[in-house]
Amino acid sequence: MTNLSGLQASRPPEAVYIHIPFCTNKCFYCDFNSYVLKDQPVMDYLRALEQEMELTVRDNPPGVIRSIFVGGGTPTVLKPEEMEYFLKTVRTYFPNWAEDIEFSMEANPGTTDPDKLAVMKAGGVNRVSFGVQAFQNELLSGIGRIHNTDDVYRSLDNARAAGLTNLSIDLMFGLPNQTVDMLGESIKRALALGLPHYSIYSLKVEENTLFHTLFNKNQLPLPTEEDELAMYLLLMSSMEEAGYGQYEISNFAKPGMESRHNITYWRNQDYYGLGAGAHGYARRMRHINVKGVSPYIEATKNGLPRLNAYPVTQEEAMEDFMMVGLRMREGVTGEAFRKQFGRQLEDVFGRPLQKMLSAGLLEHEGGNYRLSRQGILFGNDVFGEFVGVLTEI
């Protein structure tokens, strides 16, 4: 096993992920590192986050930052004064921003009043991603969301009034009691908003969630596999007809409005990861932070709040490059692979590439490998072909 060295490994990350773990409530499907806001030590957490920022940039100074993404949880549950403090610390420790920086923040409808949005805008946020999930109130209550469709429209109007126009919404399909027609209605109402970006995910029943408990008791009325496939096909055709490019398996955008931060992940590039439970990747090292709010706060008093940190071998990095890169519709290029690893793509992954080409799940054109239209439907099978390949050789 060899560790990668060279230019890419020594460049400072150009992307920052920051985790705000607080939520108004816990949704029934959610296994993210999030905690109900009531009685939480929010300012202590934000001060601990500042401490982690200080230690992080001391050890690995930032260059020009091209994207910042604040996720959670629901970052917009912060009060305006808490939000102002938080955004000021971000600017303090990551001061050198690209002129066209993408600064995204996740939000839930109903948590973005005009005062808070004004603070966000003043603090540099220029892109907001709303967790809408569906446009049927009965589906929303059935998955544990506390907003309704009126909140969606009000929140989007508030954001635009604050001068925030780079907006995205998340939708979900495969929800309990959801029909193909219901998804079609949600897509229609979403597209009527004319937003630059949409993310649309299928429900995954994760362990340690209420839905997992119900699923094991056979009490979760999920759509059939046939209906879920029909939902995804409807989604792709509707987005394409409306002029949105499917630039990644679950993401659609108007030309030039793709999520720059998420593309950092899909291109297997370095990024800072800050906050409770956050993951980071820099200098061929991955880390995972301590998850709980109070344990995270305590950990920052003694240094970086690491739960685990480990080197990524060149073999693992090459596999990651394929698995995440093929999620993007443009796929992966031999040139990018060679630039990152100093190897020919076909020399390393010739066998699985040929297998997937023969199966019609990959396409190859001019040094570029990408999922075929059929391959999009079987993406996980394709990605799995690149897992563990190099340890078998």
C-alpha positions as CSV (number, residue, x, y, z in Angstrom):
1,M,0.0,0.0,0.0
2,T,1.3,3.5,-0.9
3,N,0.3,6.9,0.3
4,L,-0.2,9.6,-2.3
5,S,2.2,12.5,-2.3
6,G,2.5,15.4,-4.6
7,L,0.9,18.7,-5.6
8,Q,-2.8,17.7,-5.1
9,A,-2.0,16.4,-1.6
10,S,-0.2,19.5,-0.5
11,R,-2.7,22.1,-1.8
12,P,-5.0,23.6,0.9
13,P,-8.7,22.7,0.7
14,E,-10.9,25.2,-1.2
15,A,-14.1,23.9,0.4
16,V,-15.4,24.1,3.9
17,Y,-18.2,22.0,5.5
18,I,-19.6,23.2,8.8
19,H,-22.1,21.2,10.9
20,I,-24.8,22.8,13.0
21,P,-26.5,19.8,14.7
22,F,-29.7,21.4,16.1
23,C,-33.2,20.8,14.8
24,T,-36.7,21.8,15.8
25,N,-37.6,18.1,15.9
26,K,-36.3,14.8,14.7
27,C,-37.8,13.6,11.5
28,F,-38.9,9.9,11.4
29,Y,-36.4,9.0,8.6
30,C,-33.4,11.0,9.9
31,D,-30.2,9.3,11.0
32,F,-28.1,12.4,10.7
33,N,-26.1,13.7,13.7
34,S,-28.8,16.1,14.9
35,Y,-30.4,17.0,18.2
36,V,-33.7,18.7,19.2
37,L,-32.9,22.3,19.9
38,K,-34.7,22.7,23.2
39,D,-32.3,23.2,26.2
40,Q,-29.2,22.8,24.0
41,P,-26.1,24.9,24.8
42,V,-26.1,26.6,21.5
43,M,-23.6,29.4,22.2
44,D,-21.2,27.0,23.9
45,Y,-21.4,24.9,20.8
46,L,-20.7,27.9,18.5
47,R,-17.7,28.9,20.7
48,A,-16.4,25.3,20.5
49,L,-16.8,25.5,16.7
50,E,-14.8,28.7,16.7
51,Q,-12.1,26.9,18.7
52,E,-12.0,24.0,16.1
53,M,-11.7,26.6,13.3
54,E,-8.8,28.2,15.0
55,L,-6.9,24.9,15.6
56,T,-7.8,23.7,12.1
57,V,-6.4,26.7,10.2
58,R,-3.3,26.7,12.4
59,D,-2.5,23.2,11.4
60,N,-3.7,23.4,7.8
61,P,-3.9,27.1,6.6
62,P,-6.6,27.8,4.0
63,G,-6.0,29.1,0.6
64,V,-8.7,30.8,-1.5
65,I,-12.1,29.4,-0.4
66,R,-14.4,28.6,-3.3
67,S,-17.3,27.0,-1.4
68,I,-18.7,26.9,2.1
69,F,-21.6,24.6,3.0
70,V,-23.4,24.8,6.4
71,G,-25.5,21.7,7.0
72,G,-27.1,19.9,9.9
73,G,-29.4,19.6,11.6
74,T,-31.1,22.8,10.6
75,P,-28.6,25.7,10.7
76,T,-31.5,28.2,10.4
77,V,-32.8,27.3,13.9
78,L,-30.0,29.6,15.2
79,K,-31.4,33.0,16.4
80,P,-30.3,36.1,14.4
81,E,-27.7,37.0,17.0
82,E,-26.3,33.5,17.1
83,M,-26.2,33.4,13.4
84,E,-24.4,36.7,13.2
85,Y,-21.7,35.4,15.7
86,F,-21.3,32.2,13.8
87,L,-20.9,33.8,10.4
88,K,-18.4,36.3,11.8
89,T,-16.2,33.4,13.0
90,V,-16.4,31.8,9.6
91,R,-15.1,35.0,8.0
92,T,-12.4,35.4,10.6
93,Y,-10.8,32.0,10.1
94,F,-11.5,31.6,6.4
95,P,-11.0,35.2,5.2
96,N,-9.8,34.7,1.7
97,W,-12.9,34.1,-0.4
98,A,-13.1,33.6,-4.2
99,E,-15.0,36.5,-5.9
100,D,-17.6,34.0,-7.0
101,I,-17.7,32.0,-3.8
102,E,-20.7,29.7,-3.3
103,F,-21.8,30.0,0.4
104,S,-24.7,27.6,1.0
105,M,-26.8,27.1,4.0
106,E,-29.5,24.4,4.6
107,A,-32.8,25.6,5.9
108,N,-36.2,24.2,6.7
109,P,-39.3,26.1,5.6
110,G,-40.7,28.1,8.5
111,T,-37.3,28.8,10.1
112,T,-36.2,31.7,7.9
113,D,-37.9,34.9,8.9
114,P,-36.8,38.2,7.3
115,D,-34.5,39.2,10.2
116,K,-32.5,36.0,10.1
117,L,-32.3,36.0,6.3
118,A,-30.9,39.6,6.4
119,V,-28.2,38.4,8.9
120,M,-27.4,35.5,6.6
121,K,-27.1,37.7,3.6
122,A,-24.9,40.2,5.4
123,G,-22.7,37.4,6.6
124,G,-22.0,36.2,3.1
125,V,-24.5,33.4,2.6
126,N,-25.6,33.5,-1.1
127,R,-27.3,30.1,-1.6
128,V,-30.0,28.5,0.5
129,S,-31.2,24.9,0.2
130,F,-34.7,24.3,1.6
131,G,-35.7,20.8,2.8
132,V,-39.2,20.8,1.3
133,Q,-39.5,16.9,0.7
134,A,-43.1,17.0,-0.6
135,F,-46.0,19.3,-1.5
136,Q,-48.7,17.2,0.2
137,N,-49.3,18.1,3.9
138,E,-50.4,14.6,4.8
139,L,-47.1,13.2,3.5
140,L,-45.1,15.8,5.4
141,S,-46.8,15.0,8.7
142,G,-46.4,11.3,8.0
143,I,-42.6,11.7,7.8
144,G,-42.3,13.9,10.9
145,R,-41.9,17.3,9.2
146,I,-43.5,20.2,11.0
147,H,-43.8,22.6,8.1
148,N,-46.6,22.8,5.6
149,T,-46.7,23.8,1.9
150,D,-47.7,27.4,2.9
151,D,-44.4,27.7,4.8
152,V,-42.5,26.7,1.7
153,Y,-43.9,29.6,-0.4
154,R,-43.5,32.0,2.4
155,S,-39.9,31.0,3.1
156,L,-39.0,31.3,-0.6
157,D,-40.6,34.7,-0.8
158,N,-38.7,35.8,2.3
159,A,-35.4,34.6,0.8
160,R,-36.0,36.5,-2.5
161,A,-37.0,39.6,-0.6
162,A,-33.7,39.4,1.3
163,G,-31.8,39.3,-2.1
164,L,-31.1,35.6,-2.1
165,T,-31.9,34.2,-5.5
166,N,-29.7,31.1,-5.7
167,L,-32.2,28.8,-4.1
168,S,-32.6,25.0,-4.1
169,I,-35.2,22.7,-2.7
170,D,-35.0,19.0,-1.7
171,L,-37.8,16.6,-2.6
172,M,-38.1,12.9,-1.6
173,F,-39.7,9.9,-3.3
174,G,-40.4,6.4,-2.1
175,L,-42.1,7.9,1.0
176,P,-44.8,5.9,3.0
177,N,-48.2,6.2,1.3
178,Q,-46.7,8.2,-1.6
179,T,-48.0,7.5,-5.1
180,V,-46.5,8.2,-8.5
181,D,-49.2,10.8,-9.0
182,M,-48.3,12.5,-5.8
183,L,-44.7,12.7,-6.8
184,G,-45.8,14.1,-10.1
185,E,-47.8,16.8,-8.4
186,S,-44.8,17.7,-6.1
187,I,-42.5,17.9,-9.2
188,K,-45.0,20.1,-11.0
189,R,-45.3,22.5,-8.1
190,A,-41.6,22.5,-7.6
191,L,-40.9,23.4,-11.2
192,A,-43.5,26.1,-11.1
193,L,-41.2,27.9,-8.7
194,G,-38.6,28.3,-11.4
195,L,-35.7,27.7,-9.1
196,P,-32.1,27.2,-10.4
197,H,-31.5,23.9,-8.6
198,Y,-33.4,20.8,-7.3
199,S,-32.2,17.8,-5.3
200,I,-34.4,14.8,-5.3
201,Y,-33.6,11.7,-3.1
202,S,-35.2,8.3,-2.6
203,L,-36.1,7.4,1.0
204,K,-33.5,5.1,2.6
205,V,-34.8,3.3,5.8
206,E,-31.8,3.8,8.1
207,E,-31.1,2.1,11.4
208,N,-31.8,4.0,14.6
209,T,-34.8,5.8,13.1
210,L,-38.5,5.5,13.8
211,F,-39.0,4.3,10.2
212,H,-36.6,1.4,10.8
213,T,-38.6,0.3,13.8
214,L,-41.8,0.5,11.9
215,F,-40.3,-1.3,8.9
216,N,-39.2,-4.2,11.1
217,K,-42.7,-4.5,12.4
218,N,-44.1,-4.5,8.9
219,Q,-45.9,-1.2,9.6
220,L,-44.3,1.1,7.0
221,P,-46.5,1.3,3.9
222,L,-43.7,2.0,1.3
223,P,-44.3,2.1,-2.4
224,T,-43.6,-1.0,-4.5
225,E,-40.2,-1.3,-6.3
226,E,-42.1,-0.8,-9.6
227,D,-43.7,2.4,-8.3
228,E,-40.4,3.7,-7.0
229,L,-38.8,3.1,-10.4
230,A,-41.7,4.8,-12.1
231,M,-41.2,7.8,-9.7
232,Y,-37.5,8.1,-10.7
233,L,-38.2,7.8,-14.4
234,L,-40.9,10.5,-14.1
235,L,-38.6,12.7,-12.2
236,M,-35.8,12.4,-14.8
237,S,-38.2,13.0,-17.7
238,S,-39.9,16.0,-16.0
239,M,-36.7,17.7,-15.2
240,E,-35.2,17.2,-18.6
241,E,-38.4,18.6,-20.3
242,A,-38.2,21.6,-18.1
243,G,-34.6,22.4,-19.1
244,Y,-32.7,21.1,-16.0
245,G,-29.6,19.0,-16.5
246,Q,-29.2,15.9,-14.4
247,Y,-25.6,16.6,-13.4
248,E,-25.6,14.0,-10.7
249,I,-27.8,11.0,-9.9
250,S,-30.0,13.0,-7.5
251,N,-29.4,16.6,-8.6
252,F,-30.7,18.8,-11.3
253,A,-29.8,22.3,-12.3
254,K,-30.0,25.0,-14.8
255,P,-26.7,25.4,-16.8
256,G,-24.0,26.9,-14.5
257,M,-26.1,26.5,-11.3
258,E,-24.8,23.2,-10.2
259,S,-23.8,22.9,-6.5
260,R,-20.0,23.6,-6.5
261,H,-19.6,22.4,-3.0
262,N,-21.1,19.0,-3.7
263,I,-19.0,18.6,-6.8
264,T,-16.0,18.9,-4.5
265,Y,-17.1,15.7,-2.9
266,W,-17.9,13.9,-6.1
267,R,-14.5,14.8,-7.6
268,N,-12.9,13.4,-4.4
269,Q,-11.2,16.7,-3.7
270,D,-10.1,18.0,-0.3
271,Y,-12.4,19.9,2.1
272,Y,-12.4,21.0,5.7
273,G,-15.0,19.3,7.9
274,L,-15.9,21.2,11.1
275,G,-18.5,20.6,13.9
276,A,-19.9,17.7,15.8
277,G,-19.9,14.5,13.8
278,A,-18.4,16.3,10.7
279,H,-16.2,14.4,8.2
280,G,-13.2,16.1,6.6
281,Y,-10.7,15.1,4.0
282,A,-7.3,16.9,3.5
283,R,-3.8,15.8,2.7
284,R,-4.9,12.3,2.1
285,M,-6.2,12.1,5.7
286,R,-9.9,11.5,6.6
287,H,-11.3,12.4,9.9
288,I,-14.6,12.1,11.8
289,N,-15.4,14.4,14.7
290,V,-16.9,13.5,18.1
291,K,-20.6,13.4,17.6
292,G,-22.5,14.5,20.7
293,V,-23.0,18.2,21.4
294,S,-21.6,18.2,24.9
295,P,-18.8,15.7,24.2
296,Y,-17.8,17.8,21.2
297,I,-17.7,21.0,23.3
298,E,-15.5,19.2,25.9
299,A,-13.2,17.8,23.2
300,T,-12.4,21.2,21.7
301,K,-11.0,22.3,25.1
302,N,-8.2,19.8,24.7
303,G,-7.4,20.1,21.0
304,L,-9.1,19.0,17.7
305,P,-12.3,17.1,18.5
306,R,-11.4,14.0,16.6
307,L,-13.3,10.7,17.0
308,N,-11.1,9.1,14.4
309,A,-8.5,10.1,11.9
310,Y,-6.7,7.9,9.4
311,P,-4.6,8.0,6.3
312,V,-6.2,7.1,2.9
313,T,-4.0,4.9,0.8
314,Q,-3.6,5.6,-2.9
315,E,-5.6,2.4,-3.7
316,E,-8.5,3.6,-1.5
317,A,-8.3,7.1,-3.0
318,M,-8.5,5.6,-6.5
319,E,-11.5,3.5,-5.6
320,D,-13.2,6.6,-4.0
321,F,-12.5,8.6,-7.2
322,M,-14.4,6.1,-9.3
323,M,-17.3,5.6,-6.9
324,V,-18.1,9.2,-6.3
325,G,-17.0,10.5,-9.7
326,L,-19.4,8.1,-11.6
327,R,-22.3,9.7,-9.6
328,M,-21.9,12.7,-11.9
329,R,-23.4,12.5,-15.3
330,E,-20.2,13.8,-16.9
331,G,-18.5,10.8,-15.3
332,V,-14.7,10.4,-14.8
333,T,-11.9,11.2,-17.2
334,G,-8.6,9.5,-17.7
335,E,-6.9,12.9,-17.7
336,A,-8.3,13.8,-14.2
337,F,-7.3,10.3,-12.9
338,R,-3.8,10.6,-14.3
339,K,-3.5,14.1,-12.8
340,Q,-4.5,13.0,-9.4
341,F,-2.7,9.6,-9.2
342,G,-0.1,9.5,-12.0
343,R,-1.5,6.3,-13.4
344,Q,-3.6,5.4,-16.5
345,L,-7.2,4.7,-15.6
346,E,-7.4,1.7,-17.8
347,D,-4.3,0.2,-16.3
348,V,-5.8,0.3,-12.8
349,F,-9.5,-0.4,-13.4
350,G,-9.5,-2.1,-16.9
351,R,-11.4,-5.2,-15.7
352,P,-14.5,-3.5,-14.0
353,L,-14.6,-0.8,-16.7
354,Q,-14.8,-3.4,-19.5
355,K,-17.4,-5.4,-17.5
356,M,-19.7,-2.4,-17.1
357,L,-19.2,-1.3,-20.7
358,S,-20.2,-4.8,-21.9
359,A,-23.2,-4.8,-19.6
360,G,-24.3,-1.5,-21.1
361,L,-24.2,0.3,-17.8
362,L,-21.2,2.6,-18.7
363,E,-20.5,4.6,-21.8
364,H,-17.0,5.5,-23.1
365,E,-16.2,8.5,-25.3
366,G,-12.9,10.3,-25.7
367,G,-11.3,9.1,-22.5
368,N,-14.5,9.8,-20.5
369,Y,-16.5,7.1,-18.7
370,R,-20.0,7.8,-17.6
371,L,-23.2,6.0,-16.6
372,S,-25.5,5.2,-19.4
373,R,-29.2,5.9,-19.1
374,Q,-29.6,2.3,-18.0
375,G,-26.6,2.6,-15.7
376,I,-28.3,5.5,-13.8
377,L,-31.0,3.1,-12.6
378,F,-28.4,0.6,-11.4
379,G,-25.8,3.1,-10.1
380,N,-25.1,1.2,-6.8
381,D,-24.3,-1.9,-8.8
382,V,-21.8,0.0,-10.9
383,F,-20.1,1.7,-8.0
384,G,-19.8,-1.6,-6.2
385,E,-17.7,-3.0,-9.0
386,F,-14.9,-0.7,-8.0
387,V,-14.9,-1.5,-4.3
388,G,-12.1,-3.8,-3.2
389,V,-10.8,-4.3,-6.7
390,L,-7.3,-3.2,-6.0
391,T,-6.9,-5.4,-2.8
392,E,-7.8,-8.4,-5.0
393,I,-5.0,-7.8,-7.4
